């Protein structure tokens, strides 16, 4: 299967099912996962830890909702946030890298965005989300614009973060 086929398949799976598949890969590799979350407020970590035995593969989660928390807990440079804004590719990439640096994990997922209904702008409307992943193969990022209310944006963010993480892990496994 190619990457596009995989992502289409993953869209059909629930976040819970995605976590199960991620868990199997991480356990097999003896790797740990960490999350760095802003707009989801810990929902990725909660989804992962809903699975029994998640302590075997989920190491920790960082909820870094404020800019100060991104800097203090993940080491994101305040100047980077000032230059690009908290909802940006450079910041989410720094969040993913920072989560690895401040944990014992080998894999990280990071998200930052505007869940709404307030907080959007012309440049970054409600539903704008940046996602980032750090694996031994490197750091990847993706921009998404999700539709719906706050709950829908947050749920879509969790699902996309996990689906793309699974894609990254299976791609890494094929190397």
Backbone torsions as a table, in degrees:
resi	resn	phi	psi	omega
1	UNK	NA	142.2	176.7
2	UNK	-90.9	173.7	-174.9
3	UNK	-60.9	-38.9	179.9
4	UNK	-65.7	-44.2	178.0
5	UNK	-60.9	-43.3	178.7
6	UNK	-58.8	-47.4	-178.8
7	UNK	-63.5	-37.6	177.1
8	UNK	-63.9	-41.8	176.9
9	UNK	-63.4	-43.8	-177.9
10	UNK	-65.1	-30.0	179.1
11	UNK	-64.3	-24.5	179.5
12	UNK	-80.1	-17.0	-177.5
13	UNK	-88.1	150.3	174.6
14	UNK	-75.4	161.8	176.5
15	UNK	-58.8	-37.8	178.4
16	UNK	-61.5	-45.1	179.4
17	UNK	-65.9	-39.8	176.6
18	UNK	-58.7	-43.6	179.0
19	UNK	-61.1	-39.2	178.5
20	UNK	-61.1	-42.5	178.5
21	UNK	-68.2	-42.1	176.7
22	UNK	-60.5	-45.1	-179.9
23	UNK	-57.0	-45.5	-179.0
24	UNK	-59.4	-43.3	-179.6
25	UNK	-66.5	-45.5	-178.4
26	UNK	-63.9	-42.0	178.5
27	UNK	-62.6	-44.1	179.5
28	UNK	-60.5	-39.5	-178.8
29	UNK	-84.3	-9.6	-174.7
30	UNK	62.2	39.6	178.1
31	UNK	-106.9	159.4	176.6
32	UNK	-118.8	153.0	179.3
33	UNK	-112.8	142.6	170.8
34	UNK	-128.7	153.9	176.7
35	UNK	-123.6	147.6	174.3
36	UNK	-127.7	110.5	-170.1
37	UNK	-123.7	138.3	172.2
38	UNK	-114.3	-80.2	-172.9
39	UNK	-64.0	-22.1	179.5
40	UNK	-89.6	-10.5	172.4
41	UNK	55.0	30.2	178.5
42	UNK	101.8	3.6	-178.3
43	UNK	-66.8	-32.1	176.9
44	UNK	-66.2	-47.7	178.0
45	UNK	-60.5	-41.6	179.7
46	UNK	-64.4	-40.7	179.0
47	UNK	-63.7	-42.9	179.1
48	UNK	-65.4	-44.8	-175.6
49	UNK	-81.0	-2.2	170.2
50	UNK	-66.5	-23.2	-179.7
51	UNK	-82.0	130.9	175.1
52	UNK	-62.3	137.6	-179.4
53	UNK	84.5	7.6	-177.0
54	UNK	-63.7	-18.8	178.0
55	UNK	-66.6	-13.5	176.5
56	UNK	-77.5	-15.1	-176.4
57	UNK	-142.1	-14.0	177.9
58	UNK	-105.9	117.8	-172.1
59	UNK	-89.5	-49.0	179.1
60	UNK	-169.8	162.8	175.4
61	UNK	-127.8	140.0	175.9
62	UNK	-109.3	121.7	171.2
63	UNK	-100.3	106.9	-175.2
64	UNK	-119.1	68.5	-175.0
65	UNK	-69.0	-38.7	-179.1
66	UNK	-92.2	160.0	175.7
67	UNK	-62.4	-39.3	179.4
68	UNK	-61.3	-38.5	178.9
69	UNK	-67.8	-39.0	177.1
70	UNK	-58.9	-40.8	-179.9
71	UNK	-72.8	-49.0	-174.9
72	UNK	-69.3	-42.6	-173.3
73	UNK	-91.7	-29.9	-175.0
74	UNK	-113.3	-11.0	-179.2
75	UNK	77.8	19.1	177.3
76	UNK	-67.9	127.6	-178.3
77	UNK	-63.6	125.8	179.0
78	UNK	-59.1	-31.7	178.6
79	UNK	-66.9	-33.3	177.0
80	UNK	-65.4	-43.8	177.6
81	UNK	-64.1	-43.2	180.0
82	UNK	-63.1	-38.7	-177.3
83	UNK	-75.2	-43.3	-172.7
84	UNK	-108.6	-17.3	-174.6
85	UNK	90.2	154.9	-177.7
86	UNK	-64.1	-30.8	-179.7
87	UNK	-97.9	85.9	-176.4
88	UNK	-159.1	161.8	178.6
89	UNK	-64.2	-47.2	-179.9
90	UNK	-59.4	-36.9	-178.9
91	UNK	-71.4	-43.1	-179.3
92	UNK	-67.2	-34.6	176.6
93	UNK	-66.3	-40.0	176.4
94	UNK	-66.7	-35.6	176.7
95	UNK	-63.1	-46.1	-179.5
96	UNK	-63.1	-46.2	178.7
97	UNK	-64.7	-40.8	179.6
98	UNK	-65.4	-35.9	177.8
99	UNK	-63.0	-40.4	176.9
100	UNK	-65.9	-43.6	-177.6
101	UNK	-65.3	-26.3	-177.1
102	UNK	-107.9	25.3	178.3
103	UNK	-146.0	-175.1	175.7
104	UNK	-107.6	14.5	-175.8
105	UNK	-85.1	159.8	175.0
106	UNK	-104.8	-12.0	-176.3
107	UNK	-135.2	138.0	178.6
108	UNK	-135.0	148.9	171.0
109	UNK	-125.7	137.9	-178.9
110	UNK	-135.7	145.8	178.1
111	UNK	-142.4	143.7	173.7
112	UNK	-149.3	137.0	-176.9
113	UNK	-172.2	-174.0	179.3
114	UNK	-115.0	99.7	-176.9
115	UNK	-81.5	-23.2	176.9
116	UNK	84.4	-175.0	3.7
117	UNK	-77.3	-10.4	178.0
118	UNK	-106.3	173.2	173.7
119	UNK	98.2	-10.6	-179.7
120	UNK	-77.4	164.1	176.5
121	UNK	-142.0	177.0	178.2
122	UNK	-61.9	-39.4	179.8
123	UNK	-77.7	-32.2	-177.3
124	UNK	-134.1	79.2	-178.2
125	UNK	-69.4	164.4	175.2
126	UNK	-53.5	134.4	-177.5
127	UNK	100.9	-8.5	176.9
128	UNK	-72.6	126.1	-179.4
129	UNK	-140.2	137.3	169.6
130	UNK	-109.7	131.8	178.8
131	UNK	-117.8	145.4	179.0
132	UNK	-139.9	149.0	179.7
133	UNK	-136.9	135.8	174.6
134	UNK	-121.8	125.2	177.3
135	UNK	-132.9	173.9	175.9
136	UNK	-58.4	-20.3	178.8
137	UNK	-80.2	-11.8	179.6
138	UNK	132.0	-168.3	-178.3
139	UNK	-109.3	133.7	177.1
140	UNK	-124.7	155.9	178.1
141	UNK	-145.6	161.3	-178.2
142	UNK	-151.7	140.3	175.1
143	UNK	-101.3	134.9	176.3
144	UNK	-132.8	153.3	171.6
145	UNK	-126.5	104.6	-176.5
146	UNK	-96.2	143.0	178.5
147	UNK	-94.3	160.7	174.2
148	UNK	110.8	-176.5	179.8
149	UNK	-80.6	-177.1	-176.5
150	UNK	-53.6	-46.8	-178.9
151	UNK	-63.5	-39.7	-179.5
152	UNK	-67.3	-41.7	179.0
153	UNK	-63.7	-44.2	-179.1
154	UNK	-66.4	-42.3	178.8
155	UNK	-64.5	-42.4	178.9
156	UNK	-64.2	-36.9	178.5
157	UNK	-64.3	-46.0	178.8
158	UNK	-59.9	-47.3	-177.5
159	UNK	-62.7	-46.9	-179.1
160	UNK	-65.2	-39.5	178.7
161	UNK	-60.4	-43.8	-178.8
162	UNK	-73.8	-40.9	179.9
163	UNK	-61.9	-44.1	-179.0
164	UNK	-72.3	-33.7	174.6
165	UNK	-60.9	-44.8	178.1
166	UNK	-60.5	-41.8	177.5
167	UNK	-60.9	-45.1	179.7
168	UNK	-61.3	-42.5	-178.5
169	UNK	-68.0	-38.1	178.7
170	UNK	-73.3	-33.2	175.2
171	UNK	-65.7	-43.5	178.5
172	UNK	-63.5	-35.2	-179.4
173	UNK	-67.8	-28.8	-178.3
174	UNK	-78.2	-14.1	-177.0
175	UNK	-72.9	NA	NA
